[in-house]
Amino acid sequence: MTSGFNISVIVPTFNRRHTIERALRSILSQSFAAYQVIVVDDGSDDDTAAFIQTRFKTVEYIYQKNAGVSSARNRGIKAARGEWIAFLDSDDEWRQKKLETQIKALIAQPDNRFCHTEEIWVRNGIRVNAMKKHAKSGGYIFRQCLPMCVISPSSVLMHRQVIDDIGLFDETLPACEDYDYWLRFCARYSVLYIDEPLLVKYGGHDDQLSRRYWGMDRFRIQALENVIKSGVLGVEDHEAAMAMIARKCRILNRGALKYGNIECLAYCERVKRDLLLQMS
């Protein structure tokens, strides 16, 4: 019944030799085998290349100069031959029936082209409970996606028609690229959600993107501006997105004033001017 699903799994990585074995073994031990597994190495200077090419010979390994996670995912998408695309970050891990469970759900609801799942969070080796603001859901969830990213890339299984419809990841975003992508999707389509923890997300390590950049909300504002300019939003979704930009700008502005961040203050002023122009 599930044999018609050809799934390409894309694993972007950068200097994650210490975690990528766990990620790859969780793919290769799936109860439903992936059609293709692609690792896109975004310029690692550890021994990731030698390790994968020696220990995981069935995995397709692609190396590129460091260009960011969006570029790495896009490179993987372009190399993918499967009808369906899944992502797994190299510090995360799938449970054994992740793909099988998603396929069965998609077969039962064939109008869906995008599926994500519940997840388990582990921080510094300890399981933690997600806060309410991170709650997952299904259906038309555009407005639930506005405050922050509520879909984990590592939980997603999507048809390549999604890419034909909304394009690739935005390579101008050094972070929050997943927030941007899911906004673009959820502005147009319904999401299938499986309320079962089929993904384990590991956090607390120093190389997470959220620790690398100041003012992460500026990237979310950029994503919100992009989806507003796309012209696909209905009146209520447009108003909700505009209100979220104003809210995030206020938060950024308070932080900028507190820490004397001149660059951030200038950015907030530019966003305010753009908002006033759009509202006039």
C-alpha positions, 0 to 999 in steps of 0.5 A, a space after each residue: 500500500 505504501 510502495 508508491 512513495 519515493 522519498 528523498 531525505 535531505 540532511 544539511 550539515 555543518 561541522 556536525 560529525 559528532 551528531 550526524 551518525 545518530 541522524 543517519 542511523 535513524 533514517 536508515 533504520 526506518 520501518 519504511 525505507 527512504 528512496 534516497 538519502 542526501 547529505 549536503 555538507 555546507 563547508 565542514 572542516 571537521 572529518 564529516 566527509 571522510 566519516 560519511 563516505 567510509 561509514 555510510 556508502 549508500 548515502 549521497 554526499 554533496 560538498 559545497 562551500 559554506 553558504 548557509 542552511 537554506 542553500 544546503 537544503 536547496 542544493 539537496 532539493 535540486 539533487 532529489 529524485 523522489 516524488 516526496 521530500 523529507 528533511 532531517 537536521 543533522 543534530 536531530 533524530 527520527 523515531 523508527 516509524 516516522 516515515 511509515 506513519 506519515 505515509 499512512 496518514 497521507 494515503 488516508 487523506 490524499 488531498 494533503 501534500 504536506 505533513 508534520 508531526 509532534 516532537 520530543 525535545 531534549 536539552 543538554 541531555 534532559 527531556 523537557 516539555 515544550 511551552 504552549 507557544 510551540 504547540 503543533 496543529 493542523 489545518 489552515 494554520 497561517 495565523 498560528 505560524 505568525 508569532 514563531 516557527 511552529 513546524 520543525 523542518 525535521 518533522 516535515 514530509 512534503 510532495 515536490 509539487 509544494 516546491 513547484 508552487 512556492 519555490 525554494 528556501 530563501 537564501 537571503 535569510 541566515 536564520 528563520 528560513 524555516 519560518 519563512 518557508 512555512 508561512 509561504 506554504 500555510 498562506 496557501 494550503 492546509 497542513 496535515 498534522 500527526 499528534 504523535 512524537 516521531 521526531 527527537 530534537 536535541 538542543 542546548 548546543 553552542 552552534 545553534 543558529 538562534 545563538 549566532 545572531 542578534 534580534 532573530 525577529 528581524 528575520 521573521 519581519 523580513 519573512 512577514 514582509 515577503 508574504 504580505 508582498 506576495 499578494 496571496 493573503 486574504 483580508 484577515 490574514 493580511 491584517 494579522 500579518 501586519 499586526 505581527 510585524 508591528 508587534 515584533 518591531 516594538 519588541 526589537 525596538 525595546 531591546 535595541 534601546 536597552 542595549 544601544 543597538 544603533 543598527 537595530 534602531 535604524 532597522 525598526 525605523 525603516 520597518 515603521 516607515 514601510 508599515 505606514 506607507 502600506 497602511 496609507 
